[in-house]
Amino acid sequence: MKTSSSNVSTIFSFVLRAVAMAMAVATVVLGILGTADTDTLVTLLGIGLFTLALDALDRGPEPE
């Protein structure tokens, strides 16, 4: 059975990846519709990249 901190880490990782995916999808849709300017699209992609970076930092280095 997984420990409580392991479950929290798994959920945290899932949420961060879901936010990154949502930002990417929103960027594509808004870009296709033409309803957002370039600054907004870059900001959304930046938020997605930031959440992926947080996920990578939370996981730590991969064992060799």
Protein Blocks (a to p, Z undefined) as FASTA:
>chain_A
ZZfklmmmmmmmmmmmmmmmmmmmmmmmmmmnopacfklmmmmmmmmmmmmmmmmmmnop
adZZ
